[in-house]
């Protein structure tokens, strides 16, 4: 992802999928495109790679807890 949006959500009652969906809805309204990639702190994930509909969720230790780096994947994340 070359650029994205940093989203903060400290709601302790909502699950990860709900939080990512809210961030994605805002992103789509603001930028006119649907995001397909979101990085979160590893502590938020149940499994290493999760998906919320069309959005792939990946862990990244550099992301502060309760923050979501959401945007559009422009290249493959895995290089061969």
FIBA-444612 format. One record per atom (N, C-alpha, C, O): residue number from 0; residue in three letters; x, y, z. Coordinates in nm, 3 decimals. Layout:
# FIBA-444612
     n   res      east     north        up
   NUM   ala         X         Y         Z
...
This chain:
# FIBA-444612
     n   res      east     north        up
     0   unk     0.085    -0.117     0.000
     0   unk     0.000     0.000     0.000
     0   unk     0.090     0.123     0.000
     0   unk     0.175     0.139     0.088
     1   unk     0.071     0.208    -0.097
     1   unk     0.152     0.329    -0.107
     1   unk     0.099     0.441    -0.018
     1   unk     0.177     0.519     0.037
     2   unk    -0.031     0.448    -0.003
     2   unk    -0.091     0.547     0.086
     2   unk    -0.216     0.486     0.146
     2   unk    -0.270     0.388     0.095
     3   unk    -0.260     0.543     0.254
     3   unk    -0.377     0.491     0.322
     3   unk    -0.426     0.590     0.424
     3   unk    -0.384     0.706     0.425
     4   unk    -0.515     0.545     0.509
     4   unk    -0.573     0.629     0.610
     4   unk    -0.553     0.563     0.746
     4   unk    -0.574     0.443     0.761
     5   unk    -0.512     0.640     0.843
     5   unk    -0.498     0.590     0.979
     5   unk    -0.628     0.615     1.052
     5   unk    -0.675     0.729     1.060
     6   unk    -0.685     0.508     1.107
     6   unk    -0.814     0.515     1.174
     6   unk    -0.794     0.474     1.320
     6   unk    -0.724     0.377     1.348
     7   unk    -0.855     0.547     1.412
     7   unk    -0.847     0.515     1.554
     7   unk    -0.983     0.470     1.603
     7   unk    -1.084     0.533     1.573
     8   unk    -0.986     0.361     1.679
     8   unk    -1.111     0.310     1.736
     8   unk    -1.080     0.241     1.868
     8   unk    -1.021     0.133     1.870
     9   unk    -1.119     0.303     1.978
     9   unk    -1.090     0.247     2.110
     9   unk    -1.212     0.179     2.172
     9   unk    -1.211     0.145     2.291
    10   unk    -1.317     0.158     2.093
    10   unk    -1.438     0.093     2.143
    10   unk    -1.406    -0.050     2.186
    10   unk    -1.364    -0.132     2.103
    11   unk    -1.425    -0.080     2.312
    11   unk    -1.393    -0.213     2.363
    11   unk    -1.507    -0.313     2.342
    11   unk    -1.489    -0.433     2.364
    12   unk    -1.623    -0.265     2.301
    12   unk    -1.740    -0.353     2.283
    12   unk    -1.751    -0.410     2.142
    12   unk    -1.812    -0.515     2.122
    13   unk    -1.693    -0.342     2.045
    13   unk    -1.703    -0.388     1.906
    13   unk    -1.591    -0.487     1.874
    13   unk    -1.480    -0.477     1.928
    14   unk    -1.622    -0.581     1.786
    14   unk    -1.519    -0.676     1.744
    14   unk    -1.438    -0.618     1.628
    14   unk    -1.471    -0.513     1.574
    15   unk    -1.332    -0.688     1.590
    15   unk    -1.240    -0.640     1.488
    15   unk    -1.312    -0.618     1.355
    15   unk    -1.289    -0.516     1.289
    16   unk    -1.396    -0.710     1.315
    16   unk    -1.466    -0.697     1.187
    16   unk    -1.551    -0.570     1.182
    16   unk    -1.554    -0.502     1.080
    17   unk    -1.619    -0.540     1.290
    17   unk    -1.702    -0.419     1.296
    17   unk    -1.617    -0.294     1.285
    17   unk    -1.653    -0.200     1.214
    18   unk    -1.505    -0.293     1.355
    18   unk    -1.416    -0.177     1.352
    18   unk    -1.359    -0.155     1.212
    18   unk    -1.354    -0.041     1.164
    19   unk    -1.316    -0.262     1.147
    19   unk    -1.260    -0.250     1.012
    19   unk    -1.370    -0.206     0.915
    19   unk    -1.344    -0.125     0.826
    20   unk    -1.490    -0.257     0.931
    20   unk    -1.602    -0.218     0.845
    20   unk    -1.631    -0.069     0.859
    20   unk    -1.655    -0.002     0.759
    21   unk    -1.630    -0.018     0.982
    21   unk    -1.655     0.125     1.003
    21   unk    -1.545     0.209     0.938
    21   unk    -1.573     0.311     0.875
    22   unk    -1.421     0.167     0.954
    22   unk    -1.309     0.238     0.892
    22   unk    -1.322     0.234     0.739
    22   unk    -1.299     0.335     0.672
    23   unk    -1.359     0.119     0.685
    23   unk    -1.373     0.103     0.540
    23   unk    -1.486     0.190     0.486
    23   unk    -1.472     0.250     0.379
    24   unk    -1.596     0.196     0.557
    24   unk    -1.708     0.280     0.514
    24   unk    -1.666     0.427     0.508
    24   unk    -1.698     0.497     0.412
    25   unk    -1.594     0.472     0.610
    25   unk    -1.547     0.611     0.612
    25   unk    -1.448     0.636     0.498
    25   unk    -1.455     0.738     0.430
    26   unk    -1.356     0.542     0.478
    26   unk    -1.257     0.554     0.371
    26   unk    -1.328     0.567     0.236
    26   unk    -1.292     0.652     0.155
    27   unk    -1.427     0.483     0.213
    27   unk    -1.498     0.484     0.085
    27   unk    -1.569     0.618     0.064
    27   unk    -1.566     0.673    -0.046
    28   unk    -1.631     0.670     0.168
    28   unk    -1.700     0.800     0.157
    28   unk    -1.600     0.913     0.131
    28   unk    -1.627     1.003     0.052
    29   unk    -1.487     0.908     0.198
    29   unk    -1.389     1.016     0.188
    29   unk    -1.312     1.014     0.056
    29   unk    -1.292     1.118    -0.006
    30   unk    -1.270     0.895     0.012
    30   unk    -1.183     0.884    -0.105
    30   unk    -1.251     0.829    -0.231
    30   unk    -1.191     0.830    -0.338
    31   unk    -1.374     0.782    -0.218
    31   unk    -1.447     0.733    -0.334
    31   unk    -1.403     0.598    -0.386
    31   unk    -1.439     0.559    -0.497
    32   unk    -1.324     0.526    -0.307
    32   unk    -1.279     0.392    -0.345
    32   unk    -1.295     0.299    -0.225
    32   unk    -1.284     0.340    -0.109
    33   unk    -1.321     0.174    -0.254
    33   unk    -1.333     0.076    -0.146
    33   unk    -1.195     0.022    -0.112
    33   unk    -1.124    -0.025    -0.201
    34   unk    -1.156     0.027     0.015
    34   unk    -1.027    -0.029     0.054
    34   unk    -1.030    -0.181     0.050
    34   unk    -1.136    -0.242     0.062
    35   unk    -0.913    -0.242     0.033
    35   unk    -0.907    -0.388     0.032
    35   unk    -0.795    -0.442     0.122
    35   unk    -0.766    -0.562     0.122
    36   unk    -0.732    -0.352     0.199
    36   unk    -0.621    -0.393     0.283
    36   unk    -0.621    -0.313     0.413
    36   unk    -0.646    -0.193     0.412
    37   unk    -0.593    -0.381     0.523
    37   unk    -0.588    -0.314     0.652
    37   unk    -0.479    -0.378     0.738
    37   unk    -0.474    -0.501     0.752
    38   unk    -0.392    -0.294     0.796
    38   unk    -0.289    -0.341     0.888
    38   unk    -0.333    -0.305     1.030
    38   unk    -0.378    -0.194     1.056
    39   unk    -0.317    -0.401     1.121
    39   unk    -0.352    -0.379     1.262
    39   unk    -0.241    -0.435     1.350
    39   unk    -0.157    -0.513     1.305
    40   unk    -0.241    -0.395     1.475
    40   unk    -0.146    -0.452     1.571
    40   unk    -0.176    -0.602     1.585
    40   unk    -0.293    -0.640     1.589
    41   unk    -0.074    -0.687     1.594
    41   unk    -0.095    -0.832     1.601
    41   unk    -0.185    -0.878     1.716
    41   unk    -0.250    -0.982     1.705
    42   unk    -0.192    -0.802     1.824
    42   unk    -0.275    -0.841     1.938
    42   unk    -0.424    -0.841     1.904
    42   unk    -0.503    -0.903     1.976
    43   unk    -0.463    -0.773     1.798
    43   unk    -0.604    -0.766     1.761
    43   unk    -0.651    -0.886     1.679
    43   unk    -0.772    -0.908     1.665
    44   unk    -0.558    -0.964     1.627
    44   unk    -0.594    -1.075     1.538
    44   unk    -0.609    -1.208     1.611
    44   unk    -0.536    -1.237     1.705
    45   unk    -0.704    -1.286     1.565
    45   unk    -0.721    -1.422     1.614
    45   unk    -0.632    -1.515     1.532
    45   unk    -0.563    -1.600     1.588
    46   unk    -0.634    -1.498     1.400
    46   unk    -0.545    -1.573     1.312
    46   unk    -0.454    -1.474     1.239
    46   unk    -0.483    -1.355     1.237
    47   unk    -0.346    -1.523     1.179
    47   unk    -0.246    -1.432     1.122
    47   unk    -0.302    -1.347     1.008
    47   unk    -0.273    -1.228     1.001
    48   unk    -0.379    -1.407     0.920
    48   unk    -0.437    -1.331     0.808
    48   unk    -0.589    -1.348     0.812
    48   unk    -0.640    -1.458     0.790
    49   unk    -0.658    -1.242     0.839
    49   unk    -0.803    -1.246     0.844
    49   unk    -0.859    -1.165     0.729
    49   unk    -0.788    -1.086     0.667
    50   unk    -0.987    -1.186     0.702
    50   unk    -1.054    -1.108     0.599
    50   unk    -1.188    -1.061     0.653
    50   unk    -1.255    -1.132     0.728
    51   unk    -1.225    -0.942     0.614
    51   unk    -1.357    -0.888     0.645
    51   unk    -1.417    -0.852     0.511
    51   unk    -1.395    -0.742     0.459
    52   unk    -1.494    -0.946     0.455
    52   unk    -1.545    -0.924     0.320
    52   unk    -1.427    -0.915     0.224
    52   unk    -1.343    -1.005     0.222
    53   unk    -1.420    -0.808     0.146
    53   unk    -1.311    -0.795     0.049
    53   unk    -1.181    -0.739     0.109
    53   unk    -1.082    -0.722     0.038
    54   unk    -1.181    -0.711     0.239
    54   unk    -1.065    -0.647     0.302
    54   unk    -0.977    -0.752     0.370
    54   unk    -1.022    -0.824     0.458
    55   unk    -0.850    -0.759     0.327
    55   unk    -0.753    -0.848     0.391
    55   unk    -0.693    -0.774     0.510
    55   unk    -0.657    -0.657     0.499
    56   unk    -0.682    -0.843     0.621
    56   unk    -0.629    -0.783     0.743
    56   unk    -0.499    -0.852     0.778
    56   unk    -0.494    -0.974     0.791
    57   unk    -0.392    -0.773     0.793
    57   unk    -0.260    -0.826     0.823
    57   unk    -0.205    -0.764     0.952
    57   unk    -0.233    -0.648     0.983
    58   unk    -0.126    -0.843     1.026
    58   unk    -0.062    -0.788     1.147
    58   unk     0.060    -0.704     1.111
    58   unk     0.130    -0.732     1.013
    59   unk     0.084    -0.603     1.191
    59   unk     0.204    -0.521     1.175
    59   unk     0.237    -0.462     1.312
    59   unk     0.158    -0.387     1.369
    60   unk     0.353    -0.497     1.366
    60   unk     0.394    -0.453     1.499
    60   unk     0.411    -0.302     1.508
    60   unk     0.409    -0.246     1.618
    61   unk     0.426    -0.235     1.395
    61   unk     0.445    -0.090     1.396
    61   unk     0.315    -0.013     1.416
    61   unk     0.316     0.106     1.447
    62   unk     0.203    -0.081     1.399
    62   unk     0.073    -0.017     1.418
    62   unk     0.040    -0.018     1.567
    62   unk     0.043    -0.123     1.631
    63   unk     0.008     0.098     1.620
    63   unk    -0.028     0.109     1.762
    63   unk    -0.164     0.045     1.784
    63   unk    -0.251     0.054     1.697
    64   unk    -0.183    -0.019     1.899
    64   unk    -0.313    -0.081     1.928
    64   unk    -0.424     0.022     1.916
    64   unk    -0.406     0.140     1.945
    65   unk    -0.539    -0.025     1.873
    65   unk    -0.659     0.055     1.849
    65   unk    -0.647     0.146     1.726
    65   unk    -0.733     0.232     1.705
    66   unk    -0.544     0.127     1.645
    66   unk    -0.528     0.203     1.521
    66   unk    -0.534     0.104     1.404
    66   unk    -0.496    -0.012     1.416
    67   unk    -0.581     0.154     1.291
    67   unk    -0.596     0.073     1.171
    67   unk    -0.540     0.151     1.054
    67   unk    -0.581     0.265     1.031
    68   unk    -0.447     0.093     0.981
    68   unk    -0.392     0.156     0.860
    68   unk    -0.464     0.089     0.744
    68   unk    -0.436    -0.026     0.711
    69   unk    -0.557     0.162     0.683
    69   unk    -0.646     0.103     0.583
    69   unk    -0.631     0.174     0.450
    69   unk    -0.615     0.296     0.445
    70   unk    -0.635     0.097     0.342
    70   unk    -0.620     0.155     0.209
    70   unk    -0.635     0.050     0.100
    70   unk    -0.705    -0.050     0.117
    71   unk    -0.569     0.075    -0.011
    71   unk    -0.583    -0.012    -0.127
    71   unk    -0.447    -0.078    -0.156
    71   unk    -0.345    -0.011    -0.167
    72   unk    -0.451    -0.209    -0.168
    72   unk    -0.330    -0.285    -0.200
    72   unk    -0.297    -0.264    -0.347
    72   unk    -0.379    -0.293    -0.434
    73   unk    -0.177    -0.212    -0.374
    73   unk    -0.138    -0.183    -0.511
    73   unk    -0.041    -0.285    -0.567
    73   unk    -0.026    -0.295    -0.689
    74   unk     0.026    -0.361    -0.481
    74   unk     0.121    -0.464    -0.524
    74   unk     0.104    -0.586    -0.435
    74   unk     0.036    -0.580    -0.333
    75   unk     0.166    -0.696    -0.475
    75   unk     0.164    -0.816    -0.392
    75   unk     0.241    -0.791    -0.264
    75   unk     0.348    -0.730    -0.266
    76   unk     0.188    -0.839    -0.152
    76   unk     0.257    -0.824    -0.023
    76   unk     0.369    -0.925    -0.010
    76   unk     0.466    -0.903     0.063
    77   unk     0.356    -1.036    -0.079
    77   unk     0.455    -1.143    -0.068
    77   unk     0.540    -1.141    -0.195
    77   unk     0.489    -1.161    -0.305
    78   unk     0.669    -1.118    -0.178
    78   unk     0.757    -1.120    -0.294
    78   unk     0.824    -1.257    -0.303
    78   unk     0.854    -1.320    -0.202
    79   unk     0.847    -1.302    -0.424
    79   unk     0.907    -1.434    -0.443
    79   unk     1.053    -1.424    -0.469
    79   unk     1.120    -1.526    -0.487
